[in-house]
Amino acid sequence: MKVLVLNAGSSSLKYQLVDMTTEEALLTGICERITATGGMLTQKTKEGKKLVITQDMPTHKEALELVLKALVDAEYGVIKSVDEVSAVGHRVVHGGEDFTSSVVIDEEVIAICEKNSDLAPLHNPGNVACIEGCQQVMPGKPMVAVFDTTFHSTIPAKAYMYGIRYEDYEKYKVRKYGFHGTSHKFVSSEVAKYLGNPNAKIIVCHLGNGSSLSAVDAGKCIDTTMGFTPLEGLIMGTRSGDIDAGAVEYLGKKLGKDMSEMVTYLNKKCGMYGLSGDFSSDMRDLEPKMLAGDDKATIAITAAAYRIKKYVGAFAAALNGVDAIAFTGGIGEHSDLMRGIIAGDMEYMGVKLDGELNHKYVSGYDAGIYEIQAKDSKVKVLVATTNEELSIARETLALVKNA
């Protein structure tokens, strides 16, 4: 069985075709500049064959038509007919309180996703446009919506509620939702299998340009760092993370920005990028600067690491202990510097890092799970490769099989 995994933005569409017999991606691709001029599709097979098509894509429908054409391309495709695609898995950012698990898509599901566009105005409309376009070009094909938020739906009210008036929560559904759910679910599940303990207490550190932590107890998420939006929580590439609301109002007045402009400012101009003096949001740029003694790069990295370290401690308390801390994502998997700062000086909770092992897994290692803790560490410290597309494909396969 082959599953087509689609991850749509407002102007882009990432895709993978996954063979569920081997759980291997047969090819990956991306459509860029949808709705604009200069559209481009770039596709690469597992053997390395690369296809580039330059063509305008006025809507997601035209982008999907191009994707299907590329999948069956005689030289660069991997299937002979679209009929070989058994199902389609769609990443949808926000499920609100309406969905606590992935679902087979029907008209009611689409309507609810459209309603929840108020909660994710930058993402859900593109997700819905992709679903509707896919229904037009692949009529009758089973489709599944896999939400970023559903893995966090097990978080208890004491953790997801803000200290606002309850009637306002009821009316407007303002609460913590959490994101990166497909990654957190995949990594925590793989780590539990690796440990041979389905009841393991795991802290997943998904660190990249967007970063979040989750506290997972026996396969269920009990807390996460992102909130009503992905802006809450950690200091990220360009996001500020946690900040006093009063400071936002004060700064907005000083900068002459209204609330909408301040949200954009906090999402796009802050985080490690802003702390580094607008130098870069990329750890690959910041690390050499820090090691060379640059003060702003040092502040950017150490402040981000400190925020992560604090949340690890908080989540260990919420879990009443921890069996494993798993680092994943672009930074989590490839920055031994960041891992070292975060997991260093944690002997109080039984965490002891092996510096040599930590440095070994910087880049280029095979996908999987690697231990980087010292022999006498009471807590496993792991580098774990995430695979959100495979997570979506697995959810899709399970639902289609049971439909």
C-alpha positions in Angstrom: 0.0 0.0 0.0 1.3 3.4 -0.9 0.2 6.6 0.9 0.6 10.1 -0.5 1.4 12.5 2.4 0.6 16.2 1.8 1.7 19.1 3.9 0.2 22.3 2.4 0.9 25.9 3.3 -0.9 28.9 1.8 1.6 29.1 -1.1 3.5 25.8 -0.9 2.9 22.1 -0.9 5.3 19.5 0.4 4.7 15.8 -0.4 6.0 12.3 0.0 5.0 9.0 -1.4 5.5 6.3 1.3 5.5 2.6 0.7 3.8 1.3 3.8 5.2 -2.2 3.3 8.7 -1.0 4.1 7.7 2.4 5.6 10.1 4.0 3.1 9.7 7.3 1.3 9.8 6.5 -2.5 10.2 10.2 -3.3 9.8 13.6 -1.8 8.8 16.9 -3.4 7.7 20.5 -3.0 5.6 22.9 -5.0 6.5 26.5 -4.3 4.9 29.9 -5.2 1.4 28.5 -5.5 -1.0 31.4 -6.3 2.0 33.5 -7.5 4.0 33.7 -10.7 7.2 31.6 -11.1 5.8 28.4 -9.6 8.2 25.5 -9.3 7.9 21.8 -8.5 11.1 20.0 -7.3 11.0 16.3 -6.7 13.7 13.7 -5.8 13.4 9.9 -5.7 15.1 7.8 -3.1 17.7 6.9 -5.7 18.5 10.5 -6.2 16.8 11.3 -9.5 15.7 14.9 -9.5 12.9 16.5 -11.4 12.3 20.2 -11.7 9.2 21.7 -13.4 8.6 25.4 -13.8 5.0 26.2 -14.1 2.5 28.6 -12.6 0.0 27.1 -10.1 -2.9 29.5 -9.6 -4.4 27.2 -6.9 -3.6 24.1 -4.9 -5.6 22.1 -7.5 -3.1 22.9 -10.3 -0.3 22.2 -7.9 -1.8 18.7 -7.2 -2.3 18.0 -10.8 1.4 18.8 -11.3 2.3 16.5 -8.4 0.3 13.6 -9.9 2.1 14.2 -13.2 5.4 14.0 -11.5 4.6 10.9 -9.6 4.0 8.9 -12.8 6.7 10.6 -14.9 8.3 7.9 -17.1 11.8 8.8 -16.1 11.6 10.6 -12.7 8.4 9.1 -11.2 8.1 5.9 -9.1 4.6 4.6 -10.1 2.9 3.9 -13.4 -0.6 5.0 -12.4 -2.2 7.2 -9.7 -4.3 4.1 -9.0 -1.3 2.8 -7.1 -1.9 5.5 -4.5 -4.2 3.8 -1.9 -4.9 6.8 0.3 -3.9 10.4 1.0 -2.8 11.8 4.4 -3.2 15.5 4.9 -1.4 17.5 7.6 -3.8 20.0 9.1 -2.5 22.4 11.7 -5.4 23.0 14.0 -8.2 20.7 15.1 -9.4 22.9 17.9 -11.4 21.1 20.6 -13.3 19.3 17.8 -10.8 16.5 17.0 -8.9 14.4 19.5 -7.6 12.0 16.9 -7.0 11.8 13.2 -10.1 11.4 11.1 -11.3 10.2 7.6 -12.2 13.3 5.7 -15.8 14.1 4.7 -17.7 17.3 4.2 -18.3 17.8 7.9 -14.6 17.5 8.7 -13.8 20.1 6.0 -16.5 22.4 7.5 -15.0 22.1 11.0 -11.5 22.7 9.6 -12.8 25.9 7.9 -14.4 27.0 11.2 -11.1 26.5 13.0 -9.4 28.7 10.6 -10.0 31.5 13.1 -7.6 29.6 15.4 -4.9 29.2 12.7 -5.6 31.8 10.0 -2.1 31.4 8.4 -2.4 27.6 8.1 -5.8 26.0 8.1 -7.1 27.8 4.9 -4.2 26.4 2.9 -4.8 23.0 4.4 -8.5 23.1 3.4 -7.6 24.4 -0.1 -5.3 21.4 -0.5 -7.9 18.9 0.7 -10.6 20.3 -1.7 -8.1 20.4 -4.6 -7.1 16.9 -3.9 -10.7 15.7 -3.9 -11.1 17.2 -7.4 -8.0 15.6 -8.9 -8.3 12.3 -7.0 -12.1 11.8 -6.7 -13.1 8.9 -4.5 -9.7 8.4 -3.0 -9.7 7.8 0.8 -8.3 10.8 2.6 -7.3 11.4 6.2 -6.7 14.6 8.2 -3.9 14.3 10.7 -3.8 17.3 13.1 -0.8 19.0 14.7 -2.9 19.5 17.8 -4.5 16.1 18.5 -1.6 14.4 20.2 -1.8 17.2 22.9 -5.6 16.7 23.4 -4.8 14.4 26.4 -3.4 17.4 28.3 -5.6 17.9 31.4 -7.5 21.1 32.1 -5.1 22.1 34.9 -2.3 22.3 32.2 -4.2 23.7 29.2 -6.2 26.4 31.0 -5.0 30.0 31.1 -5.9 32.2 34.1 -8.6 34.0 32.2 -12.4 34.3 32.9 -13.9 30.8 32.4 -16.8 32.2 30.4 -14.3 33.7 27.9 -12.6 30.3 27.6 -16.0 28.7 27.0 -17.1 31.3 24.4 -13.8 31.8 22.5 -11.9 28.5 23.2 -8.8 30.4 24.3 -6.5 27.7 25.9 -3.3 25.9 25.3 -3.5 23.6 22.2 0.1 22.7 21.4 1.7 22.0 18.0 4.3 19.7 16.4 2.1 16.9 17.5 3.0 14.5 14.7 6.7 14.8 15.6 6.1 14.5 19.4 3.9 11.4 18.9 6.3 9.7 16.5 9.4 10.3 18.6 7.8 9.5 22.0 6.4 6.3 20.5 9.7 5.2 19.0 11.6 6.0 22.2 9.1 3.9 24.2 9.7 1.0 21.9 13.4 1.5 22.1 13.3 1.5 25.9 10.9 -1.6 25.8 8.7 0.3 28.2 5.2 1.5 27.0 4.7 3.2 30.4 7.9 5.3 30.1 8.0 9.0 31.2 9.6 10.9 28.3 10.4 14.5 27.6 10.6 15.2 23.9 12.6 18.2 22.8 11.7 19.1 19.2 14.2 21.8 18.4 14.4 23.7 15.1 13.5 27.1 13.8 10.2 26.4 15.6 10.7 24.5 18.9 8.6 22.8 21.5 8.8 20.3 24.3 6.3 17.7 25.4 5.9 15.7 28.6 4.7 12.2 27.7 3.5 9.6 30.3 2.7 6.1 29.0 2.1 7.4 25.5 -0.1 10.3 26.5 0.9 13.9 26.4 0.3 15.7 29.7 1.9 19.0 28.9 3.6 20.9 26.1 5.3 24.3 25.7 3.4 25.9 22.7 0.0 27.3 23.6 -3.0 28.9 21.9 -0.5 29.7 19.1 3.0 28.4 18.3 4.3 31.7 19.8 4.2 30.5 23.4 6.9 28.6 25.2 10.6 28.5 24.1 12.8 31.1 22.5 12.9 30.0 18.9 14.5 31.0 15.6 12.4 34.2 15.2 9.7 33.7 17.9 10.1 35.4 21.3 8.4 32.5 23.2 7.0 33.4 26.7 6.8 37.1 27.4 4.8 39.3 29.8 1.7 40.6 28.1 2.3 43.9 29.8 5.7 44.1 28.2 4.0 43.5 24.8 1.7 46.5 25.3 4.5 48.7 26.6 6.8 47.8 23.7 4.0 48.3 21.2 3.5 51.8 22.3 7.2 52.6 22.2 7.5 51.1 18.7 4.3 52.6 17.4 2.8 49.2 16.6 -0.7 47.9 17.1 -1.5 44.5 18.5 -1.5 42.8 15.1 1.8 44.3 14.2 3.3 43.3 17.6 2.2 39.7 17.0 4.1 39.7 13.7 7.1 41.3 15.4 7.1 38.7 18.1 6.8 35.9 15.5 9.2 37.1 12.8 11.7 39.5 14.3 12.5 38.2 17.8 13.9 34.9 19.2 17.5 34.1 18.5 17.4 36.3 15.4 16.5 39.4 17.4 18.8 38.5 20.3 21.7 38.1 18.0 21.3 41.6 16.7 19.4 40.5 13.6 22.4 38.4 12.6 20.7 35.0 12.0 18.1 32.6 13.4 20.1 29.6 12.2 22.2 27.7 14.7 24.7 26.9 12.0 25.4 30.6 11.7 25.2 31.4 15.4 27.4 28.6 16.8 30.6 29.7 15.2 29.9 33.3 16.3 29.4 32.2 19.9 32.6 30.0 19.8 34.5 33.0 18.5 33.3 35.0 21.5 30.5 37.1 20.0 28.4 38.4 22.9 25.0 38.6 21.1 25.3 35.2 19.6 26.2 33.8 23.0 23.2 35.5 24.6 20.9 34.2 21.8 22.0 30.5 22.2 22.3 30.5 26.0 19.0 32.2 26.6 17.3 29.7 24.3 19.0 26.8 26.0 18.2 28.1 29.4 14.5 28.4 28.6 14.5 24.8 27.4 16.4 23.6 30.5 13.8 25.3 32.7 10.9 23.5 30.9 12.7 20.2 31.1 12.9 20.6 34.9 9.2 21.7 35.0 8.1 18.7 32.9 10.2 16.3 35.1 8.2 17.6 38.0 4.9 17.3 36.2 5.8 13.7 35.2 7.0 12.9 38.8 10.3 11.6 37.3 11.6 11.0 33.8 13.0 7.9 32.1 14.3 9.6 28.9 15.0 13.0 27.4 14.9 12.8 23.6 16.4 15.5 21.3 14.9 15.7 17.8 14.4 18.2 15.0 17.1 20.1 13.1 18.8 21.6 16.1 18.0 18.7 18.5 19.5 16.2 16.2 22.5 18.2 14.9 23.7 20.6 17.6 25.9 19.0 20.2 26.5 22.5 21.6 22.8 23.1 22.3 22.3 19.6 23.7 25.3 20.0 25.9 24.1 23.3 27.4 20.6 22.0 28.0 21.5 18.6 29.5 24.6 19.7 31.3 24.4 20.5 35.1 21.3 18.3 35.6 22.8 15.8 38.0 20.2 16.7 40.5 17.6 14.8 38.4 19.9 11.9 37.5 21.0 13.3 34.1 24.6 12.9 33.2 25.9 13.5 29.6 28.8 11.8 27.9 30.6 14.6 26.1 32.2 12.4 23.5 29.0 10.6 22.6 27.2 13.9 22.4 29.7 15.3 20.0 29.6 12.2 17.9 26.0 12.7 16.7 26.2 16.1 15.1 25.3 15.3 11.5 25.4 12.6 9.0 24.4 9.7 11.2 21.8 7.1 10.1 18.2 7.7 11.2 17.4 6.1 14.5 17.9 6.5 18.2 21.3 7.0 19.8 22.3 7.2 23.5 24.5 10.1 24.6 24.3 9.8 28.4 27.1 8.7 30.6 27.2 5.1 31.9 26.2 6.2 35.4 23.3 8.5 34.2 20.0 7.5 35.8 18.1 9.0 32.8 18.5 8.1 29.2 19.5 11.1 27.0 18.8 10.3 23.4 19.2 11.8 19.9 16.2 10.6 17.9 15.4 11.2 14.3 11.9 12.4 13.8 9.7 11.5 10.7 6.5 13.5 10.7 5.6 12.3 7.2 5.8 8.6 8.3 3.7 9.5 11.4 1.0 10.9 9.1 1.2 7.9 6.7 0.8 5.5 9.7 -2.2 7.3 10.9 -3.7 7.3 7.4 -3.1 3.6 6.9 -4.7 2.7 10.3 -7.8 4.7 9.6 -8.3 3.6 6.0 -7.8 -0.1 7.0 -10.5 0.3 9.7 -12.9 2.3 7.5 
